[in-house]
Amino acid sequence: MHRPRAHALLASAVLCTGLLLATTACSGTYLKMGPPAAGATTSGAAPASPASTAPPSPAVSALTAAQAQSALVTAADLGEPWGPTQGAATWRDTLLKARTTNTECQHLLDVLYADELLGAGTRAVIGLDDFDTGAQLRYQVATRPRADVDRTVAWLRTLPLKCARFTATTTGAGEQYVQVLDRPLPETGDDRQGLRVTLTGPVTEDTGEATVLTLDVAVVRVGDDALAVTDGALGEIPAGATAAAVQWGAQRLAEVRKQGRVLV
Protein backbone atom coordinates (compact mmCIF):
# COMPACT_ATOMS: atom_id res chain seq x y z
CA MET A 1 0.00 0.00 0.00
CA HIS A 2 1.08 3.60 -0.69
CA ARG A 3 -0.94 5.55 1.88
CA PRO A 4 2.14 6.97 3.64
CA ARG A 5 3.23 8.55 0.36
CA ALA A 6 -0.28 9.93 -0.22
CA HIS A 7 -0.30 11.40 3.30
CA ALA A 8 3.09 12.96 2.62
CA LEU A 9 1.88 14.54 -0.63
CA LEU A 10 -1.20 15.91 1.11
CA ALA A 11 0.88 17.43 3.87
CA SER A 12 3.21 18.93 1.31
CA ALA A 13 0.28 20.45 -0.58
CA VAL A 14 -1.13 21.97 2.62
CA LEU A 15 2.28 23.40 3.50
CA CYS A 16 2.66 24.81 -0.02
CA THR A 17 -0.80 26.39 0.14
CA GLY A 18 0.16 28.14 3.37
CA LEU A 19 3.28 29.49 1.75
CA LEU A 20 1.34 30.66 -1.28
CA LEU A 21 -0.86 32.77 0.94
CA ALA A 22 2.21 34.48 2.32
CA THR A 23 4.50 34.66 -0.75
CA THR A 24 2.21 33.80 -3.74
CA ALA A 25 4.69 31.14 -4.88
CA CYS A 26 5.96 27.72 -3.91
CA SER A 27 8.84 25.78 -5.43
CA GLY A 28 7.58 24.28 -8.68
CA THR A 29 4.09 25.80 -8.20
CA TYR A 30 2.58 29.14 -9.46
CA LEU A 31 -0.49 30.83 -8.09
CA LYS A 32 -2.88 31.84 -10.87
CA MET A 33 -5.46 34.36 -9.74
CA GLY A 34 -8.48 35.50 -11.70
CA PRO A 35 -9.62 39.13 -11.96
CA PRO A 36 -11.17 40.62 -8.82
CA ALA A 37 -14.92 40.95 -8.54
CA ALA A 38 -16.48 44.12 -9.87
CA GLY A 39 -15.84 47.04 -7.50
CA ALA A 40 -13.25 45.11 -5.47
CA THR A 41 -9.73 46.41 -4.92
CA THR A 42 -6.65 44.92 -3.37
CA SER A 43 -6.48 45.69 0.35
CA GLY A 44 -4.15 48.61 1.06
CA ALA A 45 -3.51 49.38 -2.64
CA ALA A 46 -5.08 52.13 -4.76
CA PRO A 47 -6.58 51.19 -8.16
CA ALA A 48 -4.12 51.58 -11.03
CA SER A 49 -4.67 54.69 -13.17
CA PRO A 50 -4.92 54.46 -16.98
CA ALA A 51 -1.58 56.27 -17.27
CA SER A 52 0.19 53.72 -15.09
CA THR A 53 -1.16 50.80 -17.08
CA ALA A 54 -0.63 52.27 -20.57
CA PRO A 55 2.25 50.80 -22.59
CA PRO A 56 5.35 52.99 -22.70
CA SER A 57 5.86 55.19 -25.75
CA PRO A 58 8.27 53.74 -28.29
CA ALA A 59 11.77 55.20 -28.28
CA VAL A 60 12.46 57.80 -30.95
CA SER A 61 15.71 57.82 -32.86
CA ALA A 62 16.76 61.43 -32.36
CA LEU A 63 19.13 63.76 -34.13
CA THR A 64 22.18 64.82 -32.19
CA ALA A 65 22.75 68.55 -31.84
CA ALA A 66 25.55 68.39 -34.43
CA GLN A 67 23.35 66.47 -36.88
CA ALA A 68 20.48 68.93 -36.50
CA GLN A 69 22.86 71.82 -37.08
CA SER A 70 24.28 70.20 -40.21
CA ALA A 71 20.74 69.73 -41.57
CA LEU A 72 19.96 73.47 -41.51
CA VAL A 73 19.80 75.43 -44.73
CA THR A 74 22.23 78.32 -45.12
CA ALA A 75 22.41 81.65 -46.91
CA ALA A 76 24.60 79.95 -49.52
CA ASP A 77 21.73 77.55 -50.33
CA LEU A 78 19.38 80.44 -51.08
CA GLY A 79 22.01 82.61 -52.78
CA GLU A 80 22.36 86.37 -52.81
CA PRO A 81 21.01 88.62 -51.39
CA TRP A 82 20.32 86.26 -48.45
CA GLY A 83 22.57 86.44 -45.41
CA PRO A 84 22.63 85.82 -41.64
CA THR A 85 19.79 87.57 -39.85
CA GLN A 86 20.33 90.95 -38.25
CA GLY A 87 17.66 90.32 -35.62
CA ALA A 88 13.93 89.72 -35.34
CA ALA A 89 11.87 91.66 -37.86
CA THR A 90 9.87 94.56 -36.41
CA TRP A 91 6.62 93.21 -37.91
CA ARG A 92 6.76 90.17 -35.63
CA ASP A 93 5.78 92.15 -32.54
CA THR A 94 3.74 94.75 -34.40
CA LEU A 95 1.50 92.44 -36.44
CA LEU A 96 1.74 88.82 -35.27
CA LYS A 97 1.11 89.68 -31.63
CA ALA A 98 -2.62 89.87 -32.23
CA ARG A 99 -5.91 88.62 -30.78
CA THR A 100 -8.93 87.07 -32.45
CA THR A 101 -12.08 85.35 -31.19
CA ASN A 102 -11.60 82.13 -33.21
CA THR A 103 -9.66 79.58 -31.15
CA GLU A 104 -8.07 77.79 -34.11
CA CYS A 105 -7.04 81.05 -35.75
CA GLN A 106 -5.66 82.37 -32.47
CA HIS A 107 -3.52 79.25 -32.15
CA LEU A 108 -2.13 79.89 -35.63
CA LEU A 109 -1.20 83.47 -34.71
CA ASP A 110 0.36 82.28 -31.45
CA VAL A 111 2.61 79.65 -33.03
CA LEU A 112 3.66 82.07 -35.78
CA TYR A 113 4.51 84.75 -33.23
CA ALA A 114 6.37 82.31 -30.95
CA ASP A 115 7.98 80.59 -33.96
CA GLU A 116 6.90 77.19 -32.59
CA LEU A 117 5.29 75.38 -35.52
CA LEU A 118 7.05 72.20 -34.35
CA GLY A 119 6.35 72.80 -30.68
CA ALA A 120 8.60 74.05 -27.91
CA GLY A 121 12.18 72.87 -27.54
CA THR A 122 13.16 72.89 -31.22
CA ARG A 123 16.55 71.26 -31.76
CA ALA A 124 18.15 73.74 -34.22
CA VAL A 125 17.07 77.09 -35.73
CA ILE A 126 18.57 79.54 -38.21
CA GLY A 127 17.39 82.97 -39.27
CA LEU A 128 18.20 84.47 -42.67
CA ASP A 129 17.48 87.94 -44.11
CA ASP A 130 16.97 89.07 -47.68
CA PHE A 131 18.81 92.39 -47.63
CA ASP A 132 17.10 93.66 -50.80
CA THR A 133 13.46 93.18 -49.78
CA GLY A 134 13.67 93.00 -45.99
CA ALA A 135 12.19 89.49 -45.97
CA GLN A 136 13.11 87.20 -43.10
CA LEU A 137 13.20 83.41 -43.23
CA ARG A 138 13.24 81.21 -40.13
CA TYR A 139 14.17 77.57 -40.58
CA GLN A 140 13.88 74.88 -37.88
CA VAL A 141 14.87 71.22 -37.57
CA ALA A 142 13.58 68.93 -34.81
CA THR A 143 13.08 65.29 -33.86
CA ARG A 144 9.45 64.66 -33.02
CA PRO A 145 7.26 61.53 -32.81
CA ARG A 146 5.72 60.91 -36.22
CA ALA A 147 2.21 61.07 -34.81
CA ASP A 148 2.86 64.55 -33.38
CA VAL A 149 4.20 65.92 -36.67
CA ASP A 150 1.40 64.28 -38.65
CA ARG A 151 -1.14 65.92 -36.32
CA THR A 152 0.49 69.30 -36.95
CA VAL A 153 0.41 68.76 -40.72
CA ALA A 154 -3.22 67.63 -40.55
CA TRP A 155 -4.12 70.72 -38.49
CA LEU A 156 -2.42 73.05 -40.98
CA ARG A 157 -4.44 71.44 -43.78
CA THR A 158 -7.68 72.48 -42.06
CA LEU A 159 -6.77 76.17 -41.73
CA PRO A 160 -7.52 77.35 -45.31
CA LEU A 161 -11.10 76.34 -44.52
CA LYS A 162 -11.36 77.10 -40.79
CA CYS A 163 -9.40 80.37 -40.95
CA ALA A 164 -9.88 81.37 -44.57
CA ARG A 165 -10.72 84.95 -43.53
CA PHE A 166 -10.82 86.52 -40.08
CA THR A 167 -9.94 89.72 -38.29
CA ALA A 168 -7.33 90.15 -35.57
CA THR A 169 -6.64 93.11 -33.31
CA THR A 170 -3.13 94.37 -32.64
CA THR A 171 -1.95 96.84 -30.02
CA GLY A 172 -0.22 99.34 -32.27
CA ALA A 173 -1.20 98.52 -35.86
CA GLY A 174 -4.96 98.43 -35.57
CA GLU A 175 -7.26 95.72 -36.85
CA GLN A 176 -5.80 93.27 -39.34
CA TYR A 177 -7.72 91.44 -42.04
CA VAL A 178 -6.17 87.95 -42.20
CA GLN A 179 -6.41 85.49 -45.07
CA VAL A 180 -5.10 81.89 -45.05
CA LEU A 181 -4.59 79.98 -48.30
CA ASP A 182 -3.13 76.61 -49.23
CA ARG A 183 0.47 76.93 -50.47
CA PRO A 184 1.82 74.11 -52.69
CA LEU A 185 5.22 72.70 -51.69
CA PRO A 186 7.76 70.58 -53.56
CA GLU A 187 6.96 66.85 -53.44
CA THR A 188 9.60 66.01 -50.86
CA GLY A 189 9.70 64.26 -47.48
CA ASP A 190 7.02 61.87 -46.19
CA ASP A 191 4.31 64.40 -45.38
CA ARG A 192 4.01 68.16 -45.84
CA GLN A 193 1.75 71.18 -45.79
CA GLY A 194 2.24 74.81 -46.78
CA LEU A 195 0.20 77.95 -46.14
CA ARG A 196 0.17 81.52 -47.40
CA VAL A 197 -0.92 83.89 -44.62
CA THR A 198 -1.50 87.58 -45.28
CA LEU A 199 -2.33 90.32 -42.78
CA THR A 200 -3.70 93.52 -44.27
CA GLY A 201 -4.00 96.56 -42.03
CA PRO A 202 -5.95 99.80 -42.32
CA VAL A 203 -4.97 102.46 -44.83
CA THR A 204 -2.44 104.82 -43.26
CA GLU A 205 -2.61 108.60 -43.50
CA ASP A 206 1.09 108.87 -44.31
CA THR A 207 1.08 106.68 -47.42
CA GLY A 208 -2.59 106.35 -48.27
CA GLU A 209 -2.00 102.59 -48.52
CA ALA A 210 -2.56 99.57 -46.33
CA THR A 211 0.32 97.65 -44.78
CA VAL A 212 0.39 94.03 -45.96
CA LEU A 213 2.43 91.32 -44.25
CA THR A 214 2.88 88.17 -46.31
CA LEU A 215 4.00 84.91 -44.69
CA ASP A 216 4.77 81.58 -46.31
CA VAL A 217 4.56 78.70 -43.82
CA ALA A 218 5.69 75.11 -44.34
CA VAL A 219 6.05 71.93 -42.24
CA VAL A 220 7.63 68.78 -43.70
CA ARG A 221 8.15 65.41 -42.03
CA VAL A 222 11.12 63.26 -43.05
CA GLY A 223 10.90 59.98 -41.14
CA ASP A 224 11.13 60.83 -37.42
CA ASP A 225 12.45 64.30 -38.13
CA ALA A 226 10.69 67.47 -39.20
CA LEU A 227 11.49 70.86 -40.63
CA ALA A 228 9.50 74.08 -40.46
CA VAL A 229 9.87 77.27 -42.48
CA THR A 230 8.35 80.71 -42.06
CA ASP A 231 9.26 83.28 -44.71
CA GLY A 232 7.78 86.73 -44.21
CA ALA A 233 7.98 90.24 -45.61
CA LEU A 234 6.04 93.48 -45.78
CA GLY A 235 4.73 93.32 -49.32
CA GLU A 236 5.84 90.52 -51.61
CA ILE A 237 7.99 87.55 -50.57
CA PRO A 238 11.02 86.78 -52.76
CA ALA A 239 9.92 84.15 -55.24
CA GLY A 240 11.06 80.57 -54.61
CA ALA A 241 12.76 81.08 -51.24
CA THR A 242 10.37 78.88 -49.25
CA ALA A 243 10.36 76.12 -51.88
CA ALA A 244 14.17 76.17 -52.05
CA ALA A 245 14.46 75.98 -48.25
CA VAL A 246 12.06 73.02 -48.14
CA GLN A 247 13.85 71.21 -50.98
CA TRP A 248 17.34 71.71 -49.56
CA GLY A 249 16.21 70.97 -46.02
CA ALA A 250 14.46 67.69 -46.82
CA GLN A 251 17.51 66.54 -48.77
CA ARG A 252 19.83 67.37 -45.87
CA LEU A 253 17.59 65.58 -43.37
CA ALA A 254 17.47 62.49 -45.57
CA GLU A 255 21.28 62.44 -45.68
CA VAL A 256 21.59 62.93 -41.91
CA ARG A 257 19.12 60.09 -41.27
CA LYS A 258 21.64 57.67 -42.80
CA GLN A 259 24.07 58.41 -39.98
CA GLY A 260 23.99 56.91 -36.49
CA ARG A 261 21.22 58.12 -34.19
CA VAL A 262 20.55 58.40 -30.46
CA LEU A 263 17.51 56.75 -28.83
CA VAL A 264 15.51 59.06 -26.57
Buried (B, 14 or more C-beta within 10 A) or exposed (E): EEEEEEEEEEEEEEEBEEBBEEEEEBEEEEEEEEEEEEEEEEEEEEEEEEEEEEEEEEEBBBBBEEBBBBBBBBBEBBEEEBBEBEEEBEBBBBBBBBEBEBEEBBBBBBBBBEBBBBBEEBBBBBBBBBEEBBBBBBBBBBBBEBEBBBEBBEBBBEBBEBBEEBBBEBEEBBBBBBBBEBBEBBEBBBBBBBBBBBBBBEEEEEEEEBBBBBBBBBBBBBBBBBBBBBBBBBEEBBEEBBBBBBBBBBBBBBEBBEEEBEEE
